[in-house]
Amino acid sequence: MNKKIVVENTLTPFIDYLKSVGYDVYTLNRNVNLKNISTDEYKAIIVSGLDTLSEREAHFNNPPVPIIEAKGRTPQEVQSMIENKLK
């Protein structure tokens, strides 16, 4: 199974945890490179909050992968959400 995910670079506990359970984690620098994700090679994108998605990207179609908000969730809860979306 492809376990490549993108995590906002400010979410260090999530990055560390997801790497420890076998995910190949790529970082998203304040959502600046969100527009570069145009394929489904990643299984999910983890952001600190959906409100952090840049207004300048409002014209951009969402990437073709799930975007998960980490705000108010533990790394384990986010892992569970990713795995449920992979089924």
Phi and psi in degrees as GROMACS dihedral restraints (atoms count N, CA, C in turn):
[ dihedral_restraints ]
;  ai    aj    ak    al  type     phi  dphi    fc
    3     4     5     6     1   -75.4    20    10
    4     5     6     7     1   119.9    20    10
    6     7     8     9     1  -116.7    20    10
    7     8     9    10     1    38.8    20    10
    9    10    11    12     1   -87.8    20    10
   10    11    12    13     1   127.6    20    10
   12    13    14    15     1  -134.8    20    10
   13    14    15    16     1   162.6    20    10
   15    16    17    18     1  -116.3    20    10
   16    17    18    19     1   132.4    20    10
   18    19    20    21     1  -129.6    20    10
   19    20    21    22     1   133.9    20    10
   21    22    23    24     1   -54.9    20    10
   22    23    24    25     1   133.8    20    10
   24    25    26    27     1   -63.4    20    10
   25    26    27    28     1   -15.5    20    10
   27    28    29    30     1   -82.3    20    10
   28    29    30    31     1    -7.0    20    10
   30    31    32    33     1   -96.7    20    10
   31    32    33    34     1    56.4    20    10
   33    34    35    36     1   -53.4    20    10
   34    35    36    37     1   -45.3    20    10
   36    37    38    39     1   -60.3    20    10
   37    38    39    40     1   -34.8    20    10
   39    40    41    42     1   -71.1    20    10
   40    41    42    43     1   -42.5    20    10
   42    43    44    45     1   -59.7    20    10
   43    44    45    46     1   -50.3    20    10
   45    46    47    48     1   -61.1    20    10
   46    47    48    49     1   -45.5    20    10
   48    49    50    51     1   -65.4    20    10
   49    50    51    52     1   -47.6    20    10
   51    52    53    54     1   -65.6    20    10
   52    53    54    55     1   -34.8    20    10
   54    55    56    57     1   -64.1    20    10
   55    56    57    58     1   -39.7    20    10
   57    58    59    60     1   -66.7    20    10
   58    59    60    61     1   -22.8    20    10
   60    61    62    63     1  -102.6    20    10
   61    62    63    64     1    13.5    20    10
   63    64    65    66     1   103.4    20    10
   64    65    66    67     1     6.8    20    10
   66    67    68    69     1   -83.9    20    10
   67    68    69    70     1   145.5    20    10
   69    70    71    72     1   -91.5    20    10
   70    71    72    73     1   103.0    20    10
   72    73    74    75     1   -98.9    20    10
   73    74    75    76     1   128.0    20    10
   75    76    77    78     1  -112.5    20    10
   76    77    78    79     1   143.8    20    10
   78    79    80    81     1   -97.9    20    10
   79    80    81    82     1   148.6    20    10
   81    82    83    84     1  -111.1    20    10
   82    83    84    85     1   119.0    20    10
   84    85    86    87     1   -87.3    20    10
   85    86    87    88     1    94.8    20    10
   87    88    89    90     1    50.3    20    10
   88    89    90    91     1    34.8    20    10
   90    91    92    93     1    66.1    20    10
   91    92    93    94     1     9.7    20    10
   93    94    95    96     1   -64.2    20    10
   94    95    96    97     1   -39.7    20    10
   96    97    98    99     1   -94.4    20    10
   97    98    99   100     1    16.7    20    10
   99   100   101   102     1   -58.8    20    10
  100   101   102   103     1   -38.4    20    10
  102   103   104   105     1   -66.1    20    10
  103   104   105   106     1   -16.3    20    10
  105   106   107   108     1   -80.5    20    10
  106   107   108   109     1    -9.7    20    10
  108   109   110   111     1   -91.5    20    10
  109   110   111   112     1    97.2    20    10
  111   112   113   114     1  -120.9    20    10
  112   113   114   115     1     3.6    20    10
  114   115   116   117     1  -125.1    20    10
  115   116   117   118     1   174.7    20    10
  117   118   119   120     1   -96.5    20    10
  118   119   120   121     1    27.2    20    10
  120   121   122   123     1   -66.2    20    10
  121   122   123   124     1   -24.9    20    10
  123   124   125   126     1   -97.9    20    10
  124   125   126   127     1   147.8    20    10
  126   127   128   129     1   -91.3    20    10
  127   128   129   130     1   -17.8    20    10
  129   130   131   132     1  -167.0    20    10
  130   131   132   133     1   159.7    20    10
  132   133   134   135     1  -123.4    20    10
  133   134   135   136     1   126.1    20    10
  135   136   137   138     1  -108.0    20    10
  136   137   138   139     1   122.1    20    10
  138   139   140   141     1  -120.8    20    10
  139   140   141   142     1   157.4    20    10
  141   142   143   144     1   -64.3    20    10
  142   143   144   145     1   -39.4    20    10
  144   145   146   147     1  -161.3    20    10
  145   146   147   148     1   148.6    20    10
  147   148   149   150     1   -64.8    20    10
  148   149   150   151     1   -21.2    20    10
  150   151   152   153     1   -72.3    20    10
  151   152   153   154     1   -10.4    20    10
  153   154   155   156     1   -83.4    20    10
  154   155   156   157     1    -9.5    20    10
  156   157   158   159     1   -66.7    20    10
  157   158   159   160     1   127.4    20    10
  159   160   161   162     1   -63.6    20    10
  160   161   162   163     1   139.4    20    10
  162   163   164   165     1   -65.7    20    10
  163   164   165   166     1   -29.2    20    10
  165   166   167   168     1   -68.7    20    10
  166   167   168   169     1   -13.5    20    10
  168   169   170   171     1   -93.4    20    10
  169   170   171   172     1     7.4    20    10
  171   172   173   174     1   -60.3    20    10
  172   173   174   175     1   -28.7    20    10
  174   175   176   177     1   -81.2    20    10
  175   176   177   178     1   -11.7    20    10
  177   178   179   180     1   -83.0    20    10
  178   179   180   181     1   134.4    20    10
  180   181   182   183     1   -71.5    20    10
  181   182   183   184     1   140.2    20    10
  183   184   185   186     1   -56.7    20    10
  184   185   186   187     1   148.3    20    10
  186   187   188   189     1   -60.3    20    10
  187   188   189   190     1   155.6    20    10
  189   190   191   192     1   -79.4    20    10
  190   191   192   193     1    35.1    20    10
  192   193   194   195     1  -137.3    20    10
  193   194   195   196     1   158.2    20    10
  195   196   197   198     1   -65.0    20    10
  196   197   198   199     1   140.7    20    10
  198   199   200   201     1  -106.9    20    10
  199   200   201   202     1   124.0    20    10
  201   202   203   204     1  -113.6    20    10
  202   203   204   205     1   130.3    20    10
  204   205   206   207     1   -87.0    20    10
  205   206   207   208     1   124.3    20    10
  207   208   209   210     1   -83.4    20    10
  208   209   210   211     1   -19.0    20    10
  210   211   212   213     1   -54.7    20    10
  211   212   213   214     1   123.8    20    10
  213   214   215   216     1    80.3    20    10
  214   215   216   217     1     7.5    20    10
  216   217   218   219     1  -120.9    20    10
  217   218   219   220     1   154.6    20    10
  219   220   221   222     1   -88.6    20    10
  220   221   222   223     1   162.0    20    10
  222   223   224   225     1   -57.1    20    10
  223   224   225   226     1   -35.3    20    10
  225   226   227   228     1   -66.2    20    10
  226   227   228   229     1   -39.4    20    10
  228   229   230   231     1   -64.6    20    10
  229   230   231   232     1   -40.1    20    10
  231   232   233   234     1   -65.8    20    10
  232   233   234   235     1   -41.3    20    10
  234   235   236   237     1   -58.9    20    10
  235   236   237   238     1   -43.8    20    10
  237   238   239   240     1   -60.7    20    10
  238   239   240   241     1   -41.3    20    10
  240   241   242   243     1   -64.2    20    10
  241   242   243   244     1   -42.2    20    10
  243   244   245   246     1   -61.7    20    10
  244   245   246   247     1   -47.2    20    10
  246   247   248   249     1   -66.2    20    10
  247   248   249   250     1   -34.7    20    10
  249   250   251   252     1   -68.1    20    10
  250   251   252   253     1   -33.1    20    10
  252   253   254   255     1   -75.8    20    10
  253   254   255   256     1   -21.0    20    10
  255   256   257   258     1   -80.5    20    10
  256   257   258   259     1   -13.2    20    10
